[in-house]
Amino acid sequence: MREKEPQFTVTDRRKFTSEGELREGGESTPPPAPQPIRPEAVAPAQAVQVEVEEPEVMDGDETIPEPTAAESAQQSREYHASASRLDEMLLKANPGQPAPAVMNFDRLVQSLYMTAAVQMGAGTAPNEQPRIDILGARQSIDMLSVLDEKTKGNLNEQEKRLLQNALFDLRMSFLEITNAIASSAQRPPQSKKPH
């Protein structure tokens, strides 16, 4: 007799819509933890030979040399060919799995957002103590800030809203955590009373 397949429900717990708007009830639901790729699900990688050049030491105002157009074109072709081989291996190892999504601005922002959220304890199982990497979270938030600064005037309204909402949400969470850390650091340690 065949066992019945377990039933499960998929719930979208993202705080923002694809347009960058805050979802209704989005402020209280933590994002799910990312699922790691199982090593046995990936075919063995082909050997890749990489040439590493020693970095040039620069003095004072000298700039880092720029790759030539030919070097950049060759590197781009080789990168895309290598990425295609990896995608093929993953699809062979996981038939029926959709092809990996193409990177775009929204995915970049969402990736940095999720990284910072996980670093601040989001996605922790209900009975687990959250593991917080507050310095890592600050660095991820700062990366989004740099992205915001460097893309001013180059984003459409949806991209701008997504980035602003992500920064606002992450900064608020960061403030809550750092205030809690500061508050607990100011409390005197409680001594245990003898029974």
SERO-4910 file (N, C-alpha, C, O; in steps of 0.05 Angstrom, whole numbers):
BEGIN
 pado doro    nc1    nc2    nc3   cac1   cac2   cac3    cc1    cc2    cc3    oc1    oc2    oc3
  Met    A     17    -24      0      0      0      0     18     25      0     36     27     16
  Arg    A     12     43    -18     28     68    -20     21     88      1     -3     92      8
  Glu    A     42    100     13     36    120     33     27    146     20     35    152     -2
  Lys    A     10    160     34     -1    185     24     21    207     25     34    210     46
  Glu    A     24    223      4     43    244      3     36    265     25     12    271     28
  Pro    A     56    276     40     49    296     60     39    321     46     49    329     25
  Gln    A     19    334     58      8    359     47     22    382     61     29    381     84
  Phe    A     26    403     45     37    428     56     25    452     43     14    450     21
  Thr    A     28    475     56     17    500     46     40    519     42     57    522     60
  Val    A     40    533     20     60    554     15     47    581     22     26    588     11
  Thr    A     61    596     40     51    622     48     71    643     41     95    641     48
  Asp    A     63    664     27     81    686     19     83    704     44     64    717     52
  Arg    A    108    705     55    112    721     79    129    745     74    139    758     93
  Arg    A    133    752     49    149    775     43    134    800     53    110    802     52
  Lys    A    150    820     63    138    844     73    130    864     51    113    881     56
  Phe    A    141    861     27    136    879      6    125    865    -19    132    842    -24
  Thr    A    108    879    -33     98    868    -59    119    873    -80    139    886    -75
  Ser    A    115    862   -104    135    865   -125    137    895   -134    156    903   -146
  Glu    A    117    911   -127    117    939   -133    131    955   -111    134    980   -113
  Gly    A    140    942    -90    154    955    -68    135    966    -46    144    979    -28
  Glu    A    110    959    -48     90    968    -28     91    949     -4     95    925     -8
  Leu    A     87    959     20     85    943     44     59    926     43     38    937     38
  Arg    A     62    900     46     39    882     46     23    887     72     34    894     92
  Glu    A     -3    882     71    -20    884     94    -11    862    114     -9    839    107
  Gly    A     -6    870    139      3    851    159     32    844    156     42    826    170
  Gly    A     47    857    139     75    850    133     94    857    155    116    847    156
  Glu    A     86    875    174    105    884    194    110    863    216    130    866    230
  Ser    A     93    843    219     97    824    242    107    797    233    112    780    251
  Thr    A    108    791    208    115    765    199    145    764    190    152    778    172
  Pro    A    161    747    204    189    745    196    192    729    170    176    711    165
  Pro    A    212    736    153    216    721    129    226    693    135    238    688    155
  Pro    A    220    674    117    229    646    121    259    644    117    271    660    103
  Ala    A    271    624    130    299    620    127    305    609    100    290    592     89
  Pro    A    327    617     87    334    607     61    341    577     63    352    568     83
  Gln    A    333    562     43    338    533     42    365    528     28    369    536      6
  Pro    A    384    514     42    409    508     29    406    487      7    388    470      8
  Ile    A    424    488    -13    425    468    -33    438    443    -22    460    445    -10
  Arg    A    426    420    -25    438    395    -14    461    388    -32    459    388    -56
  Pro    A    485    382    -20    508    375    -36    503    351    -54    514    351    -76
  Glu    A    488    332    -45    483    308    -62    465    315    -86    463    298   -104
  Ala    A    452    338    -86    434    345   -108    450    358   -131    438    362   -152
  Val    A    475    365   -126    491    378   -147    511    358   -158    525    344   -143
  Ala    A    513    356   -184    532    339   -197    560    349   -191    564    373   -186
  Pro    A    580    331   -191    607    340   -185    616    361   -205    611    359   -229
  Ala    A    630    381   -196    639    403   -213    662    394   -230    679    377   -221
  Gln    A    664    405   -254    687    400   -271    710    416   -261    706    438   -250
  Ala    A    734    406   -265    758    421   -256    760    447   -272    758    447   -296
  Val    A    765    469   -258    767    495   -270    795    505   -264    802    507   -240
  Gln    A    810    513   -284    836    524   -280    834    554   -279    823    567   -297
  Val    A    844    566   -258    843    595   -255    871    606   -252    887    596   -235
  Glu    A    877    626   -267    903    639   -265    900    664   -247    882    680   -252
  Val    A    916    665   -227    915    687   -208    940    704   -211    962    694   -209
  Glu    A    936    730   -216    958    748   -218    962    762   -191    943    768   -177
  Glu    A    987    767   -185    992    782   -160    983    811   -164    988    823   -185
  Pro    A    969    823   -144    960    850   -147    984    869   -147   1004    865   -133
  Glu    A    981    890   -164   1002    910   -165   1001    928   -140    979    935   -131
  Val    A   1024    935   -129   1024    953   -106   1024    981   -116   1040    989   -133
  Met    A   1005    997   -107   1002   1024   -116   1012   1044    -95   1008   1041    -71
  Asp    A   1026   1064   -105   1036   1085    -87   1019   1110    -92   1015   1118   -115
  Gly    A   1010   1122    -70    998   1148    -71    974   1151    -90    954   1137    -86
  Asp    A    976   1168   -110    953   1174   -127    950   1156   -151    932   1160   -168
  Glu    A    967   1135   -154    964   1118   -177    937   1103   -176    927   1097   -154
  Thr    A    926   1098   -199    901   1084   -200    904   1055   -208    925   1047   -218
  Ile    A    884   1039   -202    885   1011   -209    882   1009   -239    864   1021   -251
  Pro    A    899    993   -252    897    990   -281    870    977   -289    860    959   -276
  Glu    A    859    987   -311    833    977   -321    839    955   -341    858    957   -356
  Pro    A    822    934   -341    826    913   -361    820    924   -389    804    942   -392
  Thr    A    833    912   -408    828    921   -436    801    911   -444    789    894   -431
  Ala    A    791    922   -467    765    914   -477    765    884   -485    746    870   -480
  Ala    A    788    875   -496    790    847   -503    790    829   -479    777    808   -478
  Glu    A    804    837   -458    805    822   -433    777    820   -420    768    799   -411
  Ser    A    763    843   -420    736    843   -409    717    826   -425    700    812   -413
  Ala    A    719    827   -451    701    810   -468    707    781   -464    688    765   -462
  Gln    A    732    773   -463    739    745   -458    729    736   -431    718    714   -428
  Gln    A    734    752   -411    725    745   -383    695    742   -383    685    723   -370
  Ser    A    680    760   -396    651    758   -396    642    732   -410    624    719   -400
  Arg    A    654    726   -433    646    701   -447    651    677   -430    634    659   -427
  Glu    A    675    676   -417    682    653   -400    664    651   -376    656    629   -368
  Tyr    A    657    673   -364    639    673   -341    612    662   -349    601    645   -335
  His    A    600    672   -371    574    663   -380    574    633   -387    555    619   -382
  Ala    A    596    624   -400    598    596   -407    599    579   -382    587    558   -380
  Ser    A    615    587   -362    617    573   -337    590    572   -322    582    552   -311
  Ala    A    576    595   -322    550    596   -308    530    578   -322    514    565   -309
  Ser    A    531    577   -349    513    559   -364    519    530   -357    500    514   -354
  Arg    A    544    523   -355    551    495   -348    540    488   -320    529    467   -316
  Leu    A    543    507   -302    532    503   -275    502    499   -275    491    481   -262
  Asp    A    488    516   -290    459    514   -293    451    487   -304    432    474   -295
  Glu    A    466    478   -325    460    452   -337    463    429   -316    447    411   -315
  Met    A    485    430   -301    490    410   -280    467    410   -259    457    388   -251
  Leu    A    459    433   -251    437    435   -231    411    424   -242    396    410   -228
  Leu    A    405    431   -268    380    421   -280    381    390   -284    360    377   -280
  Lys    A    404    379   -290    407    350   -293    403    337   -266    391    316   -264
  Ala    A    414    349   -245    413    337   -218    385    341   -206    377    325   -188
  Asn    A    370    361   -215    343    367   -204    323    370   -227    314    392   -233
  Pro    A    316    348   -240    297    350   -263    271    362   -253    261    356   -231
  Gly    A    259    378   -271    233    390   -264    236    416   -248    217    431   -245
  Gln    A    260    422   -239    265    447   -224    267    470   -244    279    467   -265
  Pro    A    255    493   -238    256    515   -257    285    525   -259    301    522   -241
  Ala    A    291    537   -282    318    548   -286    323    571   -267    304    585   -259
  Pro    A    348    575   -258    353    597   -240    345    624   -252    348    628   -276
  Ala    A    334    641   -234    325    667   -243    348    685   -251    370    684   -239
  Val    A    343    701   -271    363    721   -280    365    743   -259    344    753   -250
  Met    A    389    752   -253    393    773   -233    384    800   -245    389    806   -268
  Asn    A    369    815   -229    361    842   -237    362    859   -211    369    850   -190
  Phe    A    355    885   -214    357    903   -192    340    895   -168    348    895   -145
  Asp    A    315    886   -174    297    878   -152    309    854   -137    308    854   -112
  Arg    A    319    835   -151    331    811   -137    356    819   -121    360    808   -100
  Leu    A    371    838   -131    395    847   -116    386    860    -89    397    853    -68
  Val    A    366    878    -90    356    891    -66    344    869    -47    350    870    -23
  Gln    A    328    851    -58    316    830    -42    337    812    -29    334    804     -6
  Ser    A    358    806    -43    380    789    -32    393    803     -9    398    791     12
  Leu    A    400    828    -12    413    843      9    394    847     33    402    846     56
  Tyr    A    368    851     27    348    853     48    346    828     64    347    828     89
  Met    A    344    805     50    342    779     64    367    773     80    366    762    102
  Thr    A    390    780     69    415    775     84    415    791    110    421    780    131
  Ala    A    408    816    109    407    833    133    386    823    153    391    822    177
  Ala    A    363    815    142    341    805    160    350    780    175    345    777    199
  Val    A    363    761    160    372    737    173    394    743    193    395    731    215
  Gln    A    411    762    187    432    770    206    420    783    231    433    783    252
  Met    A    396    793    229    383    805    253    364    785    266    347    792    283
  Gly    A    365    759    258    350    738    272    324    730    258    311    712    269
  Ala    A    317    741    235    293    732    222    297    704    211    319    695    205
  Gly    A    275    689    210    276    662    201    284    642    221    288    618    215
  Thr    A    286    650    246    293    632    268    270    614    274    247    624    276
  Ala    A    275    589    279    253    570    286    240    580    312    253    592    329
  Pro    A    214    574    316    199    584    339    212    578    367    211    595    384
  Asn    A    224    555    371    235    548    397    265    552    398    278    543    417
  Glu    A    277    566    379    305    571    378    312    599    387    296    617    383
  Gln    A    335    602    398    346    628    406    356    641    380    372    629    366
  Pro    A    347    666    373    357    678    348    387    683    349    398    691    370
  Arg    A    401    678    327    429    685    325    431    711    310    424    713    287
  Ile    A    441    731    324    442    758    313    471    765    307    488    763    325
  Asp    A    476    774    283    502    784    274    497    814    268    494    822    245
  Ile    A    498    830    289    490    858    286    510    874    269    503    892    254
  Leu    A    536    866    270    556    880    254    553    872    224    555    888    206
  Gly    A    547    846    219    541    838    192    516    851    181    515    859    158
  Ala    A    496    854    198    471    867    190    476    896    183    466    906    163
  Arg    A    492    909    199    499    937    193    513    939    166    508    958    151
  Gln    A    531    921    161    546    921    136    527    917    112    529    930     91
  Ser    A    508    898    115    489    894     93    471    918     89    465    925     66
  Ile    A    462    931    111    446    955    108    462    978     95    452    993     79
  Asp    A    488    980    103    505   1000     91    509    995     61    511   1014     45
  Met    A    510    969     53    512    963     24    488    973      9    490    985    -12
  Leu    A    464    970     21    440    980      9    441   1011      8    431   1023    -12
  Ser    A    452   1023     28    454   1052     29    473   1062      6    467   1082     -7
  Val    A    495   1048      2    513   1055    -19    499   1052    -46    502   1069    -64
  Leu    A    484   1030    -49    469   1026    -74    449   1048    -78    446   1058   -101
  Asp    A    436   1057    -57    417   1079    -58    431   1105    -68    422   1119    -85
  Glu    A    454   1110    -56    469   1135    -62    479   1134    -91    477   1154   -105
  Lys    A    490   1112    -99    502   1110   -126    482   1108   -148    489   1112   -172
  Thr    A    457   1101   -142    437   1098   -164    418   1122   -165    398   1121   -180
  Lys    A    422   1143   -149    404   1166   -149    401   1176   -177    421   1181   -192
  Gly    A    376   1180   -185    370   1190   -212    370   1169   -234    363   1176   -257
  Asn    A    377   1144   -227    378   1123   -248    357   1101   -243    356   1082   -258
  Leu    A    340   1105   -224    320   1084   -217    292   1093   -226    286   1116   -226
  Asn    A    276   1073   -234    248   1080   -239    233   1081   -212    245   1074   -192
  Glu    A    208   1090   -212    194   1094   -187    191   1068   -171    194   1068   -146
  Gln    A    186   1045   -184    183   1020   -170    209   1012   -157    209   1003   -134
  Glu    A    232   1014   -171    258   1007   -160    265   1025   -136    275   1016   -116
  Lys    A    259   1051   -140    265   1071   -118    249   1064    -93    259   1065    -71
  Arg    A    223   1058    -97    205   1052    -75    214   1026    -61    215   1025    -36
  Leu    A    222   1006    -76    231    980    -65    256    985    -47    257    975    -25
  Leu    A    275   1000    -58    299   1005    -43    294   1022    -18    305   1016      3
  Gln    A    277   1042    -20    271   1059      3    256   1043     25    262   1046     48
  Asn    A    237   1026     17    222   1010     36    241    990     50    238    986     74
  Ala    A    258    978     34    277    958     46    295    972     66    299    962     88
  Leu    A    306    995     59    323   1010     77    308   1018    103    319   1015    125
  Phe    A    284   1028     99    268   1037    122    263   1014    141    267   1016    166
  Asp    A    254    991    130    247    968    147    272    957    161    271    951    185
  Leu    A    294    955    147    318    944    159    330    963    180    339    954    201
  Arg    A    329    989    175    339   1008    195    322   1008    220    333   1010    242
  Met    A    296   1005    217    279   1004    241    285    979    257    287    980    282
  Ser    A    288    956    244    295    931    258    322    934    272    326    925    294
  Phe    A    341    946    258    368    950    269    366    967    294    379    961    314
  Leu    A    350    989    293    347   1006    317    334    991    340    343    994    363
  Glu    A    314    975    334    302    959    356    322    941    369    323    939    394
  Ile    A    338    927    353    358    909    365    380    923    380    387    915    402
  Thr    A    390    945    368    412    959    382    402    973    407    416    974    427
  Asn    A    377    982    407    365    993    432    362    972    453    367    977    477
  Ala    A    354    948    445    351    926    464    378    918    475    381    912    499
  Ile    A    399    918    458    426    911    467    436    932    487    447    925    508
  Ala    A    431    957    480    440    979    498    425    978    525    437    982    546
  Ser    A    399    972    523    383    970    548    393    948    566    395    951    590
  Ser    A    398    924    554    407    902    570    435    906    581    442    895    602
  Ala    A    452    921    567    479    927    576    478    946    600    497    945    617
  Gln    A    458    963    602    456    982    624    444    970    650    448    981    671
  Arg    A    430    948    647    418    935    671    440    921    687    457    907    675
  Pro    A    440    924    713    459    909    729    453    879    728    429    872    727
  Pro    A    473    862    729    468    833    729    452    825    754    458    834    776
  Gln    A    433    807    750    417    798    772    431    775    786    438    755    773
  Ser    A    434    778    812    447    756    827    426    736    835    403    742    840
  Lys    A    435    711    837    416    690    845    413    690    875    432    692    890
  Lys    A    388    688    884    382    687    913    387    659    923    378    640    910
  Pro    A    400    656    946    403    629    957    376    619    967    359    635    977
  His    A    371    594    965    346    582    973    347    574   1002    327    564   1012
***
